[in-house]
Amino acid sequence: MIDLTIPPRPWLTRTRLYHVVGWGIRIYVACLLVVGLYSVLWLAEVAGYLDQRTLAVIWLAVAGMGSTFLVLLVPLYYSSRLRS
């Protein structure tokens, strides 16, 4: 008998590796931007350029954006798991 099965493609291909490295660079740049923003806010607070009310609003906005991201991430995660 002749075996006509097609061998499976390798999991790690050059294209997939490029995509992983690309996402890694994007995440790295995003982390640098967030840390830089936190550093600027911290320096502005230490230097006395921001009053307590403005600083509280900024931190509440950061917490709100993080919470919104997490709330949106849960349905996106489960919808992507159902499709694959």
PDB file of N, CA, C and O in Angstrom:
ATOM      1  N   MET A   1       0.819  -1.193   0.000  1.00  0.00           N
ATOM      2  CA  MET A   1       0.000   0.000   0.000  1.00  0.00           C
ATOM      3  C   MET A   1       0.857   1.249   0.000  1.00  0.00           C
ATOM      4  O   MET A   1       1.933   1.276   0.597  1.00  0.00           O
ATOM      5  N   ILE A   2       0.376   2.279  -0.670  1.00  0.00           N
ATOM      6  CA  ILE A   2       1.112   3.530  -0.751  1.00  0.00           C
ATOM      7  C   ILE A   2       0.580   4.484   0.316  1.00  0.00           C
ATOM      8  O   ILE A   2      -0.627   4.681   0.450  1.00  0.00           O
ATOM      9  N   ASP A   3       1.489   5.059   1.054  1.00  0.00           N
ATOM     10  CA  ASP A   3       1.116   6.005   2.105  1.00  0.00           C
ATOM     11  C   ASP A   3       1.070   7.415   1.509  1.00  0.00           C
ATOM     12  O   ASP A   3       2.099   7.958   1.106  1.00  0.00           O
ATOM     13  N   LEU A   4      -0.127   8.000   1.457  1.00  0.00           N
ATOM     14  CA  LEU A   4      -0.295   9.320   0.849  1.00  0.00           C
ATOM     15  C   LEU A   4      -0.451  10.435   1.872  1.00  0.00           C
ATOM     16  O   LEU A   4      -0.915  11.524   1.533  1.00  0.00           O
ATOM     17  N   THR A   5      -0.076  10.183   3.099  1.00  0.00           N
ATOM     18  CA  THR A   5      -0.228  11.228   4.118  1.00  0.00           C
ATOM     19  C   THR A   5       0.857  12.281   3.940  1.00  0.00           C
ATOM     20  O   THR A   5       1.992  11.979   3.573  1.00  0.00           O
ATOM     21  N   ILE A   6       0.485  13.489   4.203  1.00  0.00           N
ATOM     22  CA  ILE A   6       1.412  14.612   4.095  1.00  0.00           C
ATOM     23  C   ILE A   6       2.062  14.801   5.460  1.00  0.00           C
ATOM     24  O   ILE A   6       1.362  14.853   6.472  1.00  0.00           O
ATOM     25  N   PRO A   7       3.375  14.902   5.505  1.00  0.00           N
ATOM     26  CA  PRO A   7       4.019  15.091   6.813  1.00  0.00           C
ATOM     27  C   PRO A   7       3.629  16.443   7.405  1.00  0.00           C
ATOM     28  O   PRO A   7       3.447  17.418   6.676  1.00  0.00           O
ATOM     29  N   PRO A   8       3.503  16.493   8.713  1.00  0.00           N
ATOM     30  CA  PRO A   8       3.104  17.760   9.337  1.00  0.00           C
ATOM     31  C   PRO A   8       4.193  18.815   9.173  1.00  0.00           C
ATOM     32  O   PRO A   8       5.385  18.508   9.134  1.00  0.00           O
ATOM     33  N   ARG A   9       3.750  20.063   9.079  1.00  0.00           N
ATOM     34  CA  ARG A   9       4.700  21.164   8.965  1.00  0.00           C
ATOM     35  C   ARG A   9       5.400  21.346  10.303  1.00  0.00           C
ATOM     36  O   ARG A   9       4.800  21.114  11.353  1.00  0.00           O
ATOM     37  N   PRO A  10       6.631  21.749  10.278  1.00  0.00           N
ATOM     38  CA  PRO A  10       7.319  21.985  11.547  1.00  0.00           C
ATOM     39  C   PRO A  10       6.665  23.138  12.300  1.00  0.00           C
ATOM     40  O   PRO A  10       6.173  24.088  11.691  1.00  0.00           O
ATOM     41  N   TRP A  11       6.662  23.049  13.621  1.00  0.00           N
ATOM     42  CA  TRP A  11       6.005  24.060  14.445  1.00  0.00           C
ATOM     43  C   TRP A  11       6.754  25.384  14.349  1.00  0.00           C
ATOM     44  O   TRP A  11       6.135  26.444  14.250  1.00  0.00           O
ATOM     45  N   LEU A  12       8.068  25.329  14.379  1.00  0.00           N
ATOM     46  CA  LEU A  12       8.853  26.552  14.362  1.00  0.00           C
ATOM     47  C   LEU A  12       9.402  26.788  12.958  1.00  0.00           C
ATOM     48  O   LEU A  12      10.345  26.132  12.515  1.00  0.00           O
ATOM     49  N   THR A  13       8.785  27.740  12.282  1.00  0.00           N
ATOM     50  CA  THR A  13       9.247  28.108  10.950  1.00  0.00           C
ATOM     51  C   THR A  13       9.915  29.480  11.031  1.00  0.00           C
ATOM     52  O   THR A  13       9.826  30.167  12.049  1.00  0.00           O
ATOM     53  N   ARG A  14      10.567  29.859   9.972  1.00  0.00           N
ATOM     54  CA  ARG A  14      11.239  31.153   9.945  1.00  0.00           C
ATOM     55  C   ARG A  14      10.219  32.292  10.052  1.00  0.00           C
ATOM     56  O   ARG A  14      10.462  33.284  10.738  1.00  0.00           O
ATOM     57  N   THR A  15       9.091  32.147   9.380  1.00  0.00           N
ATOM     58  CA  THR A  15       8.063  33.191   9.430  1.00  0.00           C
ATOM     59  C   THR A  15       7.510  33.347  10.842  1.00  0.00           C
ATOM     60  O   THR A  15       7.336  34.466  11.323  1.00  0.00           O
ATOM     61  N   ARG A  16       7.237  32.234  11.500  1.00  0.00           N
ATOM     62  CA  ARG A  16       6.706  32.298  12.862  1.00  0.00           C
ATOM     63  C   ARG A  16       7.742  32.903  13.806  1.00  0.00           C
ATOM     64  O   ARG A  16       7.396  33.662  14.711  1.00  0.00           O
ATOM     65  N   LEU A  17       8.998  32.569  13.594  1.00  0.00           N
ATOM     66  CA  LEU A  17      10.054  33.136  14.427  1.00  0.00           C
ATOM     67  C   LEU A  17      10.132  34.651  14.233  1.00  0.00           C
ATOM     68  O   LEU A  17      10.317  35.384  15.204  1.00  0.00           O
ATOM     69  N   TYR A  18       9.992  35.131  12.989  1.00  0.00           N
ATOM     70  CA  TYR A  18       9.976  36.569  12.729  1.00  0.00           C
ATOM     71  C   TYR A  18       8.796  37.235  13.434  1.00  0.00           C
ATOM     72  O   TYR A  18       8.941  38.326  13.985  1.00  0.00           O
ATOM     73  N   HIS A  19       7.643  36.595  13.422  1.00  0.00           N
ATOM     74  CA  HIS A  19       6.473  37.160  14.103  1.00  0.00           C
ATOM     75  C   HIS A  19       6.697  37.226  15.614  1.00  0.00           C
ATOM     76  O   HIS A  19       6.351  38.222  16.249  1.00  0.00           O
ATOM     77  N   VAL A  20       7.264  36.184  16.181  1.00  0.00           N
ATOM     78  CA  VAL A  20       7.517  36.167  17.623  1.00  0.00           C
ATOM     79  C   VAL A  20       8.514  37.254  18.003  1.00  0.00           C
ATOM     80  O   VAL A  20       8.318  37.957  18.994  1.00  0.00           O
ATOM     81  N   VAL A  21       9.573  37.395  17.227  1.00  0.00           N
ATOM     82  CA  VAL A  21      10.561  38.439  17.510  1.00  0.00           C
ATOM     83  C   VAL A  21       9.934  39.823  17.341  1.00  0.00           C
ATOM     84  O   VAL A  21      10.214  40.730  18.124  1.00  0.00           O
ATOM     85  N   GLY A  22       9.089  39.987  16.326  1.00  0.00           N
ATOM     86  CA  GLY A  22       8.410  41.268  16.129  1.00  0.00           C
ATOM     87  C   GLY A  22       7.523  41.635  17.302  1.00  0.00           C
ATOM     88  O   GLY A  22       7.533  42.777  17.760  1.00  0.00           O
ATOM     89  N   TRP A  23       6.750  40.664  17.793  1.00  0.00           N
ATOM     90  CA  TRP A  23       5.900  40.929  18.959  1.00  0.00           C
ATOM     91  C   TRP A  23       6.742  41.195  20.197  1.00  0.00           C
ATOM     92  O   TRP A  23       6.374  42.017  21.036  1.00  0.00           O
ATOM     93  N   GLY A  24       7.868  40.505  20.315  1.00  0.00           N
ATOM     94  CA  GLY A  24       8.755  40.751  21.446  1.00  0.00           C
ATOM     95  C   GLY A  24       9.290  42.171  21.435  1.00  0.00           C
ATOM     96  O   GLY A  24       9.365  42.819  22.479  1.00  0.00           O
ATOM     97  N   ILE A  25       9.663  42.660  20.254  1.00  0.00           N
ATOM     98  CA  ILE A  25      10.157  44.039  20.143  1.00  0.00           C
ATOM     99  C   ILE A  25       9.047  45.035  20.462  1.00  0.00           C
ATOM    100  O   ILE A  25       9.288  46.037  21.135  1.00  0.00           O
ATOM    101  N   ARG A  26       7.836  44.768  19.984  1.00  0.00           N
ATOM    102  CA  ARG A  26       6.714  45.673  20.293  1.00  0.00           C
ATOM    103  C   ARG A  26       6.442  45.730  21.797  1.00  0.00           C
ATOM    104  O   ARG A  26       6.217  46.806  22.351  1.00  0.00           O
ATOM    105  N   ILE A  27       6.464  44.577  22.449  1.00  0.00           N
ATOM    106  CA  ILE A  27       6.224  44.536  23.898  1.00  0.00           C
ATOM    107  C   ILE A  27       7.342  45.261  24.636  1.00  0.00           C
ATOM    108  O   ILE A  27       7.087  45.983  25.600  1.00  0.00           O
ATOM    109  N   TYR A  28       8.573  45.070  24.188  1.00  0.00           N
ATOM    110  CA  TYR A  28       9.719  45.742  24.809  1.00  0.00           C
ATOM    111  C   TYR A  28       9.583  47.260  24.691  1.00  0.00           C
ATOM    112  O   TYR A  28       9.802  47.979  25.666  1.00  0.00           O
ATOM    113  N   VAL A  29       9.224  47.749  23.507  1.00  0.00           N
ATOM    114  CA  VAL A  29       9.069  49.198  23.307  1.00  0.00           C
ATOM    115  C   VAL A  29       7.913  49.731  24.150  1.00  0.00           C
ATOM    116  O   VAL A  29       8.016  50.815  24.724  1.00  0.00           O
ATOM    117  N   ALA A  30       6.815  48.981  24.230  1.00  0.00           N
ATOM    118  CA  ALA A  30       5.686  49.417  25.058  1.00  0.00           C
ATOM    119  C   ALA A  30       6.090  49.489  26.527  1.00  0.00           C
ATOM    120  O   ALA A  30       5.704  50.426  27.226  1.00  0.00           O
ATOM    121  N   CYS A  31       6.855  48.523  27.001  1.00  0.00           N
ATOM    122  CA  CYS A  31       7.325  48.553  28.389  1.00  0.00           C
ATOM    123  C   CYS A  31       8.249  49.744  28.629  1.00  0.00           C
ATOM    124  O   CYS A  31       8.172  50.393  29.672  1.00  0.00           O
ATOM    125  N   LEU A  32       9.117  50.031  27.668  1.00  0.00           N
ATOM    126  CA  LEU A  32       9.987  51.199  27.809  1.00  0.00           C
ATOM    127  C   LEU A  32       9.181  52.492  27.884  1.00  0.00           C
ATOM    128  O   LEU A  32       9.504  53.386  28.666  1.00  0.00           O
ATOM    129  N   LEU A  33       8.128  52.591  27.066  1.00  0.00           N
ATOM    130  CA  LEU A  33       7.292  53.793  27.100  1.00  0.00           C
ATOM    131  C   LEU A  33       6.569  53.934  28.432  1.00  0.00           C
ATOM    132  O   LEU A  33       6.495  55.033  28.982  1.00  0.00           O
ATOM    133  N   VAL A  34       6.041  52.844  28.953  1.00  0.00           N
ATOM    134  CA  VAL A  34       5.325  52.898  30.231  1.00  0.00           C
ATOM    135  C   VAL A  34       6.279  53.260  31.363  1.00  0.00           C
ATOM    136  O   VAL A  34       5.962  54.111  32.194  1.00  0.00           O
ATOM    137  N   VAL A  35       7.441  52.620  31.397  1.00  0.00           N
ATOM    138  CA  VAL A  35       8.416  52.932  32.447  1.00  0.00           C
ATOM    139  C   VAL A  35       8.898  54.370  32.318  1.00  0.00           C
ATOM    140  O   VAL A  35       9.084  55.054  33.325  1.00  0.00           O
ATOM    141  N   GLY A  36       9.101  54.834  31.089  1.00  0.00           N
ATOM    142  CA  GLY A  36       9.503  56.225  30.897  1.00  0.00           C
ATOM    143  C   GLY A  36       8.448  57.198  31.375  1.00  0.00           C
ATOM    144  O   GLY A  36       8.769  58.209  31.999  1.00  0.00           O
ATOM    145  N   LEU A  37       7.186  56.900  31.085  1.00  0.00           N
ATOM    146  CA  LEU A  37       6.095  57.766  31.547  1.00  0.00           C
ATOM    147  C   LEU A  37       6.022  57.788  33.067  1.00  0.00           C
ATOM    148  O   LEU A  37       5.859  58.850  33.667  1.00  0.00           O
ATOM    149  N   TYR A  38       6.143  56.615  33.694  1.00  0.00           N
ATOM    150  CA  TYR A  38       6.136  56.568  35.157  1.00  0.00           C
ATOM    151  C   TYR A  38       7.313  57.350  35.735  1.00  0.00           C
ATOM    152  O   TYR A  38       7.174  58.023  36.757  1.00  0.00           O
ATOM    153  N   SER A  39       8.465  57.260  35.084  1.00  0.00           N
ATOM    154  CA  SER A  39       9.633  57.996  35.572  1.00  0.00           C
ATOM    155  C   SER A  39       9.415  59.500  35.473  1.00  0.00           C
ATOM    156  O   SER A  39       9.763  60.240  36.393  1.00  0.00           O
ATOM    157  N   VAL A  40       8.841  59.955  34.361  1.00  0.00           N
ATOM    158  CA  VAL A  40       8.568  61.389  34.201  1.00  0.00           C
ATOM    159  C   VAL A  40       7.556  61.852  35.245  1.00  0.00           C
ATOM    160  O   VAL A  40       7.713  62.927  35.826  1.00  0.00           O
ATOM    161  N   LEU A  41       6.521  61.050  35.488  1.00  0.00           N
ATOM    162  CA  LEU A  41       5.539  61.431  36.514  1.00  0.00           C
ATOM    163  C   LEU A  41       6.184  61.481  37.896  1.00  0.00           C
ATOM    164  O   LEU A  41       5.907  62.383  38.686  1.00  0.00           O
ATOM    165  N   TRP A  42       7.040  60.513  38.180  1.00  0.00           N
ATOM    166  CA  TRP A  42       7.696  60.489  39.481  1.00  0.00           C
ATOM    167  C   TRP A  42       8.608  61.698  39.647  1.00  0.00           C
ATOM    168  O   TRP A  42       8.619  62.329  40.704  1.00  0.00           O
ATOM    169  N   LEU A  43       9.379  62.025  38.598  1.00  0.00           N
ATOM    170  CA  LEU A  43      10.251  63.192  38.678  1.00  0.00           C
ATOM    171  C   LEU A  43       9.450  64.486  38.817  1.00  0.00           C
ATOM    172  O   LEU A  43       9.846  65.380  39.565  1.00  0.00           O
ATOM    173  N   ALA A  44       8.334  64.592  38.106  1.00  0.00           N
ATOM    174  CA  ALA A  44       7.495  65.787  38.227  1.00  0.00           C
ATOM    175  C   ALA A  44       6.905  65.895  39.627  1.00  0.00           C
ATOM    176  O   ALA A  44       6.746  66.997  40.152  1.00  0.00           O
ATOM    177  N   GLU A  45       6.580  64.755  40.231  1.00  0.00           N
ATOM    178  CA  GLU A  45       6.049  64.785  41.595  1.00  0.00           C
ATOM    179  C   GLU A  45       7.132  65.207  42.581  1.00  0.00           C
ATOM    180  O   GLU A  45       6.892  66.044  43.451  1.00  0.00           O
ATOM    181  N   VAL A  46       8.318  64.630  42.447  1.00  0.00           N
ATOM    182  CA  VAL A  46       9.408  64.965  43.363  1.00  0.00           C
ATOM    183  C   VAL A  46       9.805  66.431  43.212  1.00  0.00           C
ATOM    184  O   VAL A  46      10.100  67.102  44.201  1.00  0.00           O
ATOM    185  N   ALA A  47       9.812  66.929  41.976  1.00  0.00           N
ATOM    186  CA  ALA A  47      10.200  68.314  41.747  1.00  0.00           C
ATOM    187  C   ALA A  47       9.120  69.305  42.176  1.00  0.00           C
ATOM    188  O   ALA A  47       9.388  70.501  42.292  1.00  0.00           O
ATOM    189  N   GLY A  48       7.908  68.818  42.411  1.00  0.00           N
ATOM    190  CA  GLY A  48       6.839  69.691  42.873  1.00  0.00           C
ATOM    191  C   GLY A  48       6.039  70.331  41.758  1.00  0.00           C
ATOM    192  O   GLY A  48       5.316  71.296  42.004  1.00  0.00           O
ATOM    193  N   TYR A  49       6.145  69.828  40.547  1.00  0.00           N
ATOM    194  CA  TYR A  49       5.383  70.396  39.427  1.00  0.00           C
ATOM    195  C   TYR A  49       3.923  69.947  39.417  1.00  0.00           C
ATOM    196  O   TYR A  49       3.074  70.621  38.833  1.00  0.00           O
ATOM    197  N   LEU A  50       3.631  68.842  40.042  1.00  0.00           N
ATOM    198  CA  LEU A  50       2.257  68.330  40.077  1.00  0.00           C
ATOM    199  C   LEU A  50       1.718  68.420  41.490  1.00  0.00           C
ATOM    200  O   LEU A  50       2.377  68.008  42.444  1.00  0.00           O
ATOM    201  N   ASP A  51       0.521  68.958  41.618  1.00  0.00           N
ATOM    202  CA  ASP A  51      -0.105  68.961  42.930  1.00  0.00           C
ATOM    203  C   ASP A  51      -0.767  67.599  43.186  1.00  0.00           C
ATOM    204  O   ASP A  51      -0.869  66.772  42.279  1.00  0.00           O
ATOM    205  N   GLN A  52      -1.200  67.384  44.386  1.00  0.00           N
ATOM    206  CA  GLN A  52      -1.724  66.075  44.772  1.00  0.00           C
ATOM    207  C   GLN A  52      -3.011  65.719  44.013  1.00  0.00           C
ATOM    208  O   GLN A  52      -3.251  64.552  43.706  1.00  0.00           O
ATOM    209  N   ARG A  53      -3.816  66.708  43.720  1.00  0.00           N
ATOM    210  CA  ARG A  53      -5.069  66.441  43.011  1.00  0.00           C
ATOM    211  C   ARG A  53      -4.804  65.960  41.581  1.00  0.00           C
ATOM    212  O   ARG A  53      -5.403  64.982  41.134  1.00  0.00           O
ATOM    213  N   THR A  54      -3.913  66.642  40.872  1.00  0.00           N
ATOM    214  CA  THR A  54      -3.571  66.238  39.504  1.00  0.00           C
ATOM    215  C   THR A  54      -2.929  64.860  39.489  1.00  0.00           C
ATOM    216  O   THR A  54      -3.235  64.037  38.626  1.00  0.00           O
ATOM    217  N   LEU A  55      -2.044  64.611  40.436  1.00  0.00           N
ATOM    218  CA  LEU A  55      -1.390  63.317  40.516  1.00  0.00           C
ATOM    219  C   LEU A  55      -2.389  62.207  40.809  1.00  0.00           C
ATOM    220  O   LEU A  55      -2.284  61.119  40.242  1.00  0.00           O
ATOM    221  N   ALA A  56      -3.350  62.460  41.678  1.00  0.00           N
ATOM    222  CA  ALA A  56      -4.373  61.458  41.977  1.00  0.00           C
ATOM    223  C   ALA A  56      -5.217  61.152  40.746  1.00  0.00           C
ATOM    224  O   ALA A  56      -5.557  59.995  40.500  1.00  0.00           O
ATOM    225  N   VAL A  57      -5.555  62.176  39.974  1.00  0.00           N
ATOM    226  CA  VAL A  57      -6.338  61.967  38.751  1.00  0.00           C
ATOM    227  C   VAL A  57      -5.535  61.142  37.742  1.00  0.00           C
ATOM    228  O   VAL A  57      -6.085  60.265  37.077  1.00  0.00           O
ATOM    229  N   ILE A  58      -4.246  61.424  37.632  1.00  0.00           N
ATOM    230  CA  ILE A  58      -3.402  60.673  36.697  1.00  0.00           C
ATOM    231  C   ILE A  58      -3.351  59.202  37.102  1.00  0.00           C
ATOM    232  O   ILE A  58      -3.516  58.325  36.254  1.00  0.00           O
ATOM    233  N   TRP A  59      -3.127  58.922  38.374  1.00  0.00           N
ATOM    234  CA  TRP A  59      -3.036  57.515  38.810  1.00  0.00           C
ATOM    235  C   TRP A  59      -4.378  56.815  38.689  1.00  0.00           C
ATOM    236  O   TRP A  59      -4.421  55.630  38.361  1.00  0.00           O
ATOM    237  N   LEU A  60      -5.473  57.517  38.945  1.00  0.00           N
ATOM    238  CA  LEU A  60      -6.793  56.905  38.758  1.00  0.00           C
ATOM    239  C   LEU A  60      -7.041  56.601  37.277  1.00  0.00           C
ATOM    240  O   LEU A  60      -7.632  55.573  36.947  1.00  0.00           O
ATOM    241  N   ALA A  61      -6.595  57.481  36.396  1.00  0.00           N
ATOM    242  CA  ALA A  61      -6.744  57.223  34.962  1.00  0.00           C
ATOM    243  C   ALA A  61      -5.922  56.018  34.532  1.00  0.00           C
ATOM    244  O   ALA A  61      -6.386  55.204  33.734  1.00  0.00           O
ATOM    245  N   VAL A  62      -4.703  55.898  35.053  1.00  0.00           N
ATOM    246  CA  VAL A  62      -3.866  54.739  34.726  1.00  0.00           C
ATOM    247  C   VAL A  62      -4.525  53.457  35.226  1.00  0.00           C
ATOM    248  O   VAL A  62      -4.555  52.454  34.513  1.00  0.00           O
ATOM    249  N   ALA A  63      -5.051  53.487  36.443  1.00  0.00           N
ATOM    250  CA  ALA A  63      -5.730  52.307  36.986  1.00  0.00           C
ATOM    251  C   ALA A  63      -6.994  51.986  36.187  1.00  0.00           C
ATOM    252  O   ALA A  63      -7.307  50.816  35.968  1.00  0.00           O
ATOM    253  N   GLY A  64      -7.712  53.008  35.757  1.00  0.00           N
ATOM    254  CA  GLY A  64      -8.920  52.788  34.948  1.00  0.00           C
ATOM    255  C   GLY A  64      -8.595  52.178  33.597  1.00  0.00           C
ATOM    256  O   GLY A  64      -9.300  51.282  33.134  1.00  0.00           O
ATOM    257  N   MET A  65      -7.533  52.656  32.959  1.00  0.00           N
ATOM    258  CA  MET A  65      -7.140  52.080  31.669  1.00  0.00           C
ATOM    259  C   MET A  65      -6.694  50.629  31.831  1.00  0.00           C
ATOM    260  O   MET A  65      -7.008  49.781  30.995  1.00  0.00           O
ATOM    261  N   GLY A  66      -5.965  50.348  32.904  1.00  0.00           N
ATOM    262  CA  GLY A  66      -5.548  48.968  33.149  1.00  0.00           C
ATOM    263  C   GLY A  66      -6.726  48.058  33.405  1.00  0.00           C
ATOM    264  O   GLY A  66      -6.758  46.931  32.911  1.00  0.00           O
ATOM    265  N   SER A  67      -7.696  48.527  34.170  1.00  0.00           N
ATOM    266  CA  SER A  67      -8.892  47.717  34.442  1.00  0.00           C
ATOM    267  C   SER A  67      -9.708  47.496  33.169  1.00  0.00           C
ATOM    268  O   SER A  67     -10.205  46.396  32.929  1.00  0.00           O
ATOM    269  N   THR A  68      -9.843  48.538  32.362  1.00  0.00           N
ATOM    270  CA  THR A  68     -10.565  48.401  31.095  1.00  0.00           C
ATOM    271  C   THR A  68      -9.874  47.398  30.180  1.00  0.00           C
ATOM    272  O   THR A  68     -10.531  46.588  29.526  1.00  0.00           O
ATOM    273  N   PHE A  69      -8.547  47.457  30.139  1.00  0.00           N
ATOM    274  CA  PHE A  69      -7.789  46.499  29.332  1.00  0.00           C
ATOM    275  C   PHE A  69      -8.045  45.077  29.800  1.00  0.00           C
ATOM    276  O   PHE A  69      -8.255  44.186  28.978  1.00  0.00           O
ATOM    277  N   LEU A  70      -8.031  44.852  31.102  1.00  0.00           N
ATOM    278  CA  LEU A  70      -8.268  43.505  31.618  1.00  0.00           C
ATOM    279  C   LEU A  70      -9.695  43.040  31.343  1.00  0.00           C
ATOM    280  O   LEU A  70      -9.910  41.874  31.013  1.00  0.00           O
ATOM    281  N   VAL A  71     -10.666  43.935  31.473  1.00  0.00           N
ATOM    282  CA  VAL A  71     -12.059  43.568  31.205  1.00  0.00           C
ATOM    283  C   VAL A  71     -12.235  43.196  29.737  1.00  0.00           C
ATOM    284  O   VAL A  71     -12.961  42.252  29.427  1.00  0.00           O
ATOM    285  N   LEU A  72     -11.587  43.915  28.837  1.00  0.00           N
ATOM    286  CA  LEU A  72     -11.681  43.602  27.413  1.00  0.00           C
ATOM    287  C   LEU A  72     -10.853  42.382  27.033  1.00  0.00           C
ATOM    288  O   LEU A  72     -11.162  41.704  26.053  1.00  0.00           O
ATOM    289  N   LEU A  73      -9.814  42.100  27.794  1.00  0.00           N
ATOM    290  CA  LEU A  73      -8.931  40.989  27.475  1.00  0.00           C
ATOM    291  C   LEU A  73      -9.596  39.641  27.728  1.00  0.00           C
ATOM    292  O   LEU A  73      -9.334  38.688  26.993  1.00  0.00           O
ATOM    293  N   VAL A  74     -10.439  39.532  28.737  1.00  0.00           N
ATOM    294  CA  VAL A  74     -11.058  38.248  29.078  1.00  0.00           C
ATOM    295  C   VAL A  74     -11.946  37.732  27.946  1.00  0.00           C
ATOM    296  O   VAL A  74     -11.760  36.585  27.537  1.00  0.00           O
ATOM    297  N   PRO A  75     -12.906  38.505  27.408  1.00  0.00           N
ATOM    298  CA  PRO A  75     -13.701  37.963  26.306  1.00  0.00           C
ATOM    299  C   PRO A  75     -12.880  37.716  25.037  1.00  0.00           C
ATOM    300  O   PRO A  75     -13.156  36.774  24.295  1.00  0.00           O
ATOM    301  N   LEU A  76     -11.881  38.551  24.789  1.00  0.00           N
ATOM    302  CA  LEU A  76     -11.032  38.318  23.622  1.00  0.00           C
ATOM    303  C   LEU A  76     -10.258  37.014  23.757  1.00  0.00           C
ATOM    304  O   LEU A  76     -10.093  36.283  22.780  1.00  0.00           O
ATOM    305  N   TYR A  77      -9.789  36.724  24.950  1.00  0.00           N
ATOM    306  CA  TYR A  77      -9.053  35.480  25.180  1.00  0.00           C
ATOM    307  C   TYR A  77      -9.955  34.267  24.938  1.00  0.00           C
ATOM    308  O   TYR A  77      -9.564  33.323  24.252  1.00  0.00           O
ATOM    309  N   TYR A  78     -11.164  34.302  25.507  1.00  0.00           N
ATOM    310  CA  TYR A  78     -12.045  33.143  25.353  1.00  0.00           C
ATOM    311  C   TYR A  78     -12.571  33.004  23.931  1.00  0.00           C
ATOM    312  O   TYR A  78     -12.782  31.883  23.467  1.00  0.00           O
ATOM    313  N   SER A  79     -12.790  34.112  23.225  1.00  0.00           N
ATOM    314  CA  SER A  79     -13.240  33.997  21.841  1.00  0.00           C
ATOM    315  C   SER A  79     -12.117  33.453  20.950  1.00  0.00           C
ATOM    316  O   SER A  79     -12.382  32.714  20.001  1.00  0.00           O
ATOM    317  N   SER A  80     -10.885  33.811  21.249  1.00  0.00           N
ATOM    318  CA  SER A  80      -9.780  33.257  20.454  1.00  0.00           C
ATOM    319  C   SER A  80      -9.570  31.781  20.763  1.00  0.00           C
ATOM    320  O   SER A  80      -9.141  31.032  19.886  1.00  0.00           O
ATOM    321  N   ARG A  81      -9.858  31.345  21.976  1.00  0.00           N
ATOM    322  CA  ARG A  81      -9.707  29.931  22.315  1.00  0.00           C
ATOM    323  C   ARG A  81     -10.798  29.085  21.637  1.00  0.00           C
ATOM    324  O   ARG A  81     -10.560  27.928  21.290  1.00  0.00           O
ATOM    325  N   LEU A  82     -11.974  29.658  21.454  1.00  0.00           N
ATOM    326  CA  LEU A  82     -13.067  28.906  20.829  1.00  0.00           C
ATOM    327  C   LEU A  82     -12.841  28.705  19.337  1.00  0.00           C
ATOM    328  O   LEU A  82     -13.257  27.685  18.786  1.00  0.00           O
ATOM    329  N   ARG A  83     -12.193  29.655  18.672  1.00  0.00           N
ATOM    330  CA  ARG A  83     -11.973  29.567  17.231  1.00  0.00           C
ATOM    331  C   ARG A  83     -10.891  28.569  16.850  1.00  0.00           C
ATOM    332  O   ARG A  83     -10.945  27.986  15.767  1.00  0.00           O
ATOM    333  N   SER A  84      -9.917  28.366  17.715  1.00  0.00           N
ATOM    334  CA  SER A  84      -8.803  27.490  17.347  1.00  0.00           C
ATOM    335  C   SER A  84      -9.012  26.078  17.766  1.00  0.00           C
ATOM    336  O   SER A  84      -8.155  25.228  17.522  1.00  0.00           O
TER     337      SER A  84
END
